């Protein structure tokens, strides 16, 4: 009985840890991708403005 309870507790804790890890990583990946896209778009616009297209 104690072994089953420990396994259930371990499964719950691993699920919570996975849930906490994945969401910030996903948010960070989305933020970094958006930041890179915005930077590259701005860089291209600034280059066209400076050179005169």
Gaussian input, Z-matrix of N, CA and C with variables (Angstrom, degrees):
# hf/3-21g

backbone

0 1
 N
 C     1     B1
 C     2     B2     1     A1
 N     3     B3     2     A2     1     D1
 C     4     B4     3     A3     2     D2
 C     5     B5     4     A4     3     D3
 N     6     B6     5     A5     4     D4
 C     7     B7     6     A6     5     D5
 C     8     B8     7     A7     6     D6
 N     9     B9     8     A8     7     D7
 C    10    B10     9     A9     8     D8
 C    11    B11    10    A10     9     D9
 N    12    B12    11    A11    10    D10
 C    13    B13    12    A12    11    D11
 C    14    B14    13    A13    12    D12
 N    15    B15    14    A14    13    D13
 C    16    B16    15    A15    14    D14
 C    17    B17    16    A16    15    D15
 N    18    B18    17    A17    16    D16
 C    19    B19    18    A18    17    D17
 C    20    B20    19    A19    18    D18
 N    21    B21    20    A20    19    D19
 C    22    B22    21    A21    20    D20
 C    23    B23    22    A22    21    D21
 N    24    B24    23    A23    22    D22
 C    25    B25    24    A24    23    D23
 C    26    B26    25    A25    24    D24
 N    27    B27    26    A26    25    D25
 C    28    B28    27    A27    26    D26
 C    29    B29    28    A28    27    D27
 N    30    B30    29    A29    28    D28
 C    31    B31    30    A30    29    D29
 C    32    B32    31    A31    30    D30
 N    33    B33    32    A32    31    D31
 C    34    B34    33    A33    32    D32
 C    35    B35    34    A34    33    D33
 N    36    B36    35    A35    34    D34
 C    37    B37    36    A36    35    D35
 C    38    B38    37    A37    36    D36
 N    39    B39    38    A38    37    D37
 C    40    B40    39    A39    38    D38
 C    41    B41    40    A40    39    D39
 N    42    B42    41    A41    40    D40
 C    43    B43    42    A42    41    D41
 C    44    B44    43    A43    42    D42
 N    45    B45    44    A44    43    D43
 C    46    B46    45    A45    44    D44
 C    47    B47    46    A46    45    D45
 N    48    B48    47    A47    46    D46
 C    49    B49    48    A48    47    D47
 C    50    B50    49    A49    48    D48
 N    51    B51    50    A50    49    D49
 C    52    B52    51    A51    50    D50
 C    53    B53    52    A52    51    D51
 N    54    B54    53    A53    52    D52
 C    55    B55    54    A54    53    D53
 C    56    B56    55    A55    54    D54
 N    57    B57    56    A56    55    D55
 C    58    B58    57    A57    56    D56
 C    59    B59    58    A58    57    D57
 N    60    B60    59    A59    58    D58
 C    61    B61    60    A60    59    D59
 C    62    B62    61    A61    60    D60
 N    63    B63    62    A62    61    D61
 C    64    B64    63    A63    62    D62
 C    65    B65    64    A64    63    D63
 N    66    B66    65    A65    64    D64
 C    67    B67    66    A66    65    D65
 C    68    B68    67    A67    66    D66
 N    69    B69    68    A68    67    D67
 C    70    B70    69    A69    68    D68
 C    71    B71    70    A70    69    D69
 N    72    B72    71    A71    70    D70
 C    73    B73    72    A72    71    D71
 C    74    B74    73    A73    72    D72
 N    75    B75    74    A74    73    D73
 C    76    B76    75    A75    74    D74
 C    77    B77    76    A76    75    D75
 N    78    B78    77    A77    76    D76
 C    79    B79    78    A78    77    D77
 C    80    B80    79    A79    78    D78
 N    81    B81    80    A80    79    D79
 C    82    B82    81    A81    80    D80
 C    83    B83    82    A82    81    D81
 N    84    B84    83    A83    82    D82
 C    85    B85    84    A84    83    D83
 C    86    B86    85    A85    84    D84
 N    87    B87    86    A86    85    D85
 C    88    B88    87    A87    86    D86
 C    89    B89    88    A88    87    D87
 N    90    B90    89    A89    88    D88
 C    91    B91    90    A90    89    D89
 C    92    B92    91    A91    90    D90
 N    93    B93    92    A92    91    D91
 C    94    B94    93    A93    92    D92
 C    95    B95    94    A94    93    D93
 N    96    B96    95    A95    94    D94
 C    97    B97    96    A96    95    D95
 C    98    B98    97    A97    96    D96
 N    99    B99    98    A98    97    D97
 C   100   B100    99    A99    98    D98
 C   101   B101   100   A100    99    D99
 N   102   B102   101   A101   100   D100
 C   103   B103   102   A102   101   D101
 C   104   B104   103   A103   102   D102
 N   105   B105   104   A104   103   D103
 C   106   B106   105   A105   104   D104
 C   107   B107   106   A106   105   D105
 N   108   B108   107   A107   106   D106
 C   109   B109   108   A108   107   D107
 C   110   B110   109   A109   108   D108
 N   111   B111   110   A110   109   D109
 C   112   B112   111   A111   110   D110
 C   113   B113   112   A112   111   D111
 N   114   B114   113   A113   112   D112
 C   115   B115   114   A114   113   D113
 C   116   B116   115   A115   114   D114
 N   117   B117   116   A116   115   D115
 C   118   B118   117   A117   116   D116
 C   119   B119   118   A118   117   D117
 N   120   B120   119   A119   118   D118
 C   121   B121   120   A120   119   D119
 C   122   B122   121   A121   120   D120
 N   123   B123   122   A122   121   D121
 C   124   B124   123   A123   122   D122
 C   125   B125   124   A124   123   D123
 N   126   B126   125   A125   124   D124
 C   127   B127   126   A126   125   D125
 C   128   B128   127   A127   126   D126
 N   129   B129   128   A128   127   D127
 C   130   B130   129   A129   128   D128
 C   131   B131   130   A130   129   D129
 N   132   B132   131   A131   130   D130
 C   133   B133   132   A132   131   D131
 C   134   B134   133   A133   132   D132
 N   135   B135   134   A134   133   D133
 C   136   B136   135   A135   134   D134
 C   137   B137   136   A136   135   D135
 N   138   B138   137   A137   136   D136
 C   139   B139   138   A138   137   D137
 C   140   B140   139   A139   138   D138
 N   141   B141   140   A140   139   D139
 C   142   B142   141   A141   140   D140
 C   143   B143   142   A142   141   D141
 N   144   B144   143   A143   142   D142
 C   145   B145   144   A144   143   D143
 C   146   B146   145   A145   144   D144
 N   147   B147   146   A146   145   D145
 C   148   B148   147   A147   146   D146
 C   149   B149   148   A148   147   D147
 N   150   B150   149   A149   148   D148
 C   151   B151   150   A150   149   D149
 C   152   B152   151   A151   150   D150
 N   153   B153   152   A152   151   D151
 C   154   B154   153   A153   152   D152
 C   155   B155   154   A154   153   D153
 N   156   B156   155   A155   154   D154
 C   157   B157   156   A156   155   D155
 C   158   B158   157   A157   156   D156

   B1=1.4541
   B2=1.5385
   B3=1.3004
   B4=1.4568
   B5=1.5274
   B6=1.3343
   B7=1.4602
   B8=1.5258
   B9=1.3372
   B10=1.4670
   B11=1.5294
   B12=1.3040
   B13=1.4673
   B14=1.5253
   B15=1.3270
   B16=1.4600
   B17=1.5274
   B18=1.3394
   B19=1.4616
   B20=1.5253
   B21=1.3327
   B22=1.4611
   B23=1.5301
   B24=1.3086
   B25=1.4625
   B26=1.5213
   B27=1.3250
   B28=1.4553
   B29=1.5285
   B30=1.3234
   B31=1.4651
   B32=1.5235
   B33=1.3285
   B34=1.4644
   B35=1.5284
   B36=1.3175
   B37=1.4651
   B38=1.5304
   B39=1.3382
   B40=1.4604
   B41=1.5261
   B42=1.3190
   B43=1.4576
   B44=1.5209
   B45=1.3014
   B46=1.4691
   B47=1.5251
   B48=1.3317
   B49=1.4666
   B50=1.5207
   B51=1.3240
   B52=1.4624
   B53=1.5200
   B54=1.3023
   B55=1.4611
   B56=1.5265
   B57=1.3141
   B58=1.4569
   B59=1.5240
   B60=1.3280
   B61=1.4629
   B62=1.5204
   B63=1.3115
   B64=1.4525
   B65=1.5178
   B66=1.2984
   B67=1.4569
   B68=1.5266
   B69=1.3340
   B70=1.4692
   B71=1.5241
   B72=1.3274
   B73=1.4602
   B74=1.5190
   B75=1.3244
   B76=1.4590
   B77=1.5236
   B78=1.3129
   B79=1.4640
   B80=1.5252
   B81=1.3123
   B82=1.4560
   B83=1.5164
   B84=1.3320
   B85=1.4608
   B86=1.5313
   B87=1.3147
   B88=1.4640
   B89=1.5264
   B90=1.3327
   B91=1.4576
   B92=1.5242
   B93=1.3312
   B94=1.4657
   B95=1.5259
   B96=1.3152
   B97=1.4612
   B98=1.5148
   B99=1.3189
   B100=1.4636
   B101=1.5269
   B102=1.3167
   B103=1.4619
   B104=1.5266
   B105=1.3268
   B106=1.4627
   B107=1.5195
   B108=1.3284
   B109=1.4631
   B110=1.5299
   B111=1.3330
   B112=1.4663
   B113=1.5227
   B114=1.3253
   B115=1.4569
   B116=1.5277
   B117=1.3296
   B118=1.4650
   B119=1.5259
   B120=1.3178
   B121=1.4647
   B122=1.5237
   B123=1.3440
   B124=1.4585
   B125=1.5199
   B126=1.3342
   B127=1.4531
   B128=1.5318
   B129=1.3176
   B130=1.4638
   B131=1.5322
   B132=1.3351
   B133=1.4763
   B134=1.5284
   B135=1.3417
   B136=1.4591
   B137=1.5388
   B138=1.3194
   B139=1.4513
   B140=1.5321
   B141=1.3270
   B142=1.4628
   B143=1.5269
   B144=1.3200
   B145=1.4629
   B146=1.5304
   B147=1.3316
   B148=1.4623
   B149=1.5349
   B150=1.3133
   B151=1.4669
   B152=1.5255
   B153=1.2957
   B154=1.4667
   B155=1.5346
   B156=1.2981
   B157=1.4631
   B158=1.4653
   A1=110.77
   A2=117.13
   A3=121.34
   A4=110.86
   A5=116.57
   A6=121.35
   A7=110.55
   A8=117.15
   A9=121.29
   A10=110.91
   A11=116.08
   A12=119.87
   A13=110.83
   A14=117.24
   A15=121.08
   A16=111.09
   A17=116.36
   A18=119.55
   A19=111.39
   A20=116.49
   A21=120.39
   A22=110.57
   A23=117.12
   A24=121.54
   A25=111.10
   A26=117.45
   A27=121.55
   A28=110.85
   A29=117.20
   A30=120.91
   A31=111.38
   A32=116.98
   A33=120.87
   A34=110.80
   A35=117.14
   A36=120.87
   A37=111.61
   A38=117.12
   A39=119.68
   A40=110.96
   A41=117.03
   A42=120.71
   A43=111.83
   A44=116.41
   A45=120.54
   A46=110.16
   A47=117.07
   A48=120.55
   A49=110.61
   A50=116.76
   A51=120.29
   A52=110.69
   A53=116.15
   A54=120.87
   A55=110.76
   A56=117.50
   A57=120.76
   A58=111.79
   A59=116.83
   A60=120.08
   A61=111.44
   A62=117.98
   A63=121.26
   A64=113.58
   A65=118.37
   A66=119.59
   A67=112.86
   A68=119.58
   A69=117.62
   A70=112.77
   A71=116.51
   A72=119.02
   A73=109.77
   A74=116.45
   A75=120.54
   A76=110.29
   A77=116.90
   A78=120.14
   A79=111.01
   A80=116.70
   A81=120.94
   A82=111.32
   A83=116.99
   A84=120.61
   A85=110.71
   A86=117.00
   A87=120.53
   A88=109.94
   A89=117.62
   A90=121.92
   A91=111.33
   A92=116.92
   A93=120.45
   A94=110.53
   A95=117.67
   A96=120.93
   A97=111.92
   A98=116.49
   A99=120.91
   A100=110.71
   A101=117.36
   A102=120.87
   A103=111.00
   A104=117.65
   A105=120.69
   A106=110.85
   A107=117.38
   A108=121.08
   A109=111.01
   A110=116.44
   A111=119.76
   A112=111.26
   A113=118.17
   A114=121.05
   A115=110.68
   A116=116.96
   A117=119.67
   A118=111.55
   A119=117.33
   A120=120.78
   A121=110.58
   A122=116.52
   A123=119.74
   A124=111.13
   A125=117.86
   A126=122.07
   A127=110.51
   A128=116.94
   A129=120.50
   A130=110.84
   A131=117.00
   A132=121.39
   A133=110.22
   A134=116.95
   A135=121.97
   A136=109.55
   A137=117.41
   A138=121.08
   A139=110.66
   A140=116.27
   A141=120.30
   A142=111.19
   A143=116.79
   A144=120.89
   A145=110.90
   A146=116.01
   A147=120.28
   A148=111.00
   A149=117.25
   A150=121.36
   A151=110.58
   A152=116.57
   A153=119.25
   A154=112.22
   A155=114.64
   A156=123.10
   A157=111.04
   D1=-41.74
   D2=-178.72
   D3=-65.59
   D4=-35.70
   D5=179.83
   D6=-65.75
   D7=-42.37
   D8=179.16
   D9=-64.39
   D10=-40.76
   D11=179.50
   D12=-66.36
   D13=-38.99
   D14=177.84
   D15=-65.48
   D16=-41.84
   D17=178.08
   D18=-64.61
   D19=-40.07
   D20=177.43
   D21=-63.83
   D22=-43.61
   D23=177.91
   D24=-64.21
   D25=-41.52
   D26=177.90
   D27=-63.80
   D28=-43.86
   D29=177.68
   D30=-61.36
   D31=-42.20
   D32=178.83
   D33=-64.02
   D34=-45.36
   D35=-179.19
   D36=-65.67
   D37=-39.42
   D38=177.16
   D39=-66.32
   D40=-37.64
   D41=176.75
   D42=-63.66
   D43=-43.37
   D44=178.56
   D45=-65.71
   D46=-42.76
   D47=-179.96
   D48=-63.86
   D49=-42.03
   D50=178.50
   D51=-64.05
   D52=-40.76
   D53=179.21
   D54=-63.48
   D55=-40.35
   D56=-179.50
   D57=-72.09
   D58=-33.23
   D59=-178.12
   D60=-76.02
   D61=-43.83
   D62=-173.52
   D63=-68.31
   D64=-39.02
   D65=-176.69
   D66=-65.84
   D67=-47.57
   D68=177.09
   D69=-64.23
   D70=-35.44
   D71=178.90
   D72=-65.76
   D73=-41.78
   D74=178.38
   D75=-64.29
   D76=-43.83
   D77=178.22
   D78=-63.22
   D79=-40.52
   D80=178.70
   D81=-65.34
   D82=-40.30
   D83=179.18
   D84=-65.13
   D85=-42.47
   D86=178.59
   D87=-64.83
   D88=-45.12
   D89=-179.59
   D90=-62.91
   D91=-43.27
   D92=-178.85
   D93=-67.22
   D94=-40.63
   D95=177.39
   D96=-63.68
   D97=-43.46
   D98=178.48
   D99=-65.47
   D100=-41.66
   D101=178.78
   D102=-63.38
   D103=-42.08
   D104=178.66
   D105=-64.98
   D106=-42.45
   D107=178.46
   D108=-61.65
   D109=-47.16
   D110=-179.91
   D111=-63.93
   D112=-39.63
   D113=178.97
   D114=-64.17
   D115=-46.12
   D116=-179.22
   D117=-65.56
   D118=-38.33
   D119=177.30
   D120=-64.29
   D121=-44.87
   D122=178.38
   D123=-64.41
   D124=-40.79
   D125=-179.39
   D126=-62.53
   D127=-42.77
   D128=178.68
   D129=-65.59
   D130=-42.37
   D131=178.76
   D132=-62.77
   D133=-44.28
   D134=-177.89
   D135=-65.26
   D136=-39.61
   D137=179.11
   D138=-63.96
   D139=-43.46
   D140=179.24
   D141=-64.38
   D142=-37.72
   D143=178.42
   D144=-67.83
   D145=-40.66
   D146=-177.62
   D147=-70.87
   D148=-43.15
   D149=-177.12
   D150=-79.36
   D151=-29.33
   D152=-179.81
   D153=95.39
   D154=23.84
   D155=178.62
   D156=55.32

